[in-house]
Amino acid sequence: MKSFNYVINDELGLHARPAGLLVKEAKKFSSKITLTKGERTVSATQLMMIMSMGVKKGAEVTVTVDGADEEEACAAMEKFFQENL
């Protein structure tokens, strides 16, 4: 299991467009990818669950990757967050 923390820098937070891209990216991997904010954890492949978290600019999220391709998936997720959020 691998994980990293990321502080959202996007002015609009984790809104519809980047959330949709995040889901698309997460579905490329067989590993289970989750996002955690506070006490709430959701699958990175479920758009509506991500949107319901209400992640705003400045909020810290933890991305956790667990599975066969976790090294590759975690690196790709970290790159995705840095480039898009």
Secondary structure, 3 states (H helix, E strand, C coil): CEEEEEECCCCCCCCHHHHHHHHHHHCCCCCEEEEEECCEEEECCCHHHHHHCCCCCCCEEEEEEECCCHHHHHHHHHHHHHHHC
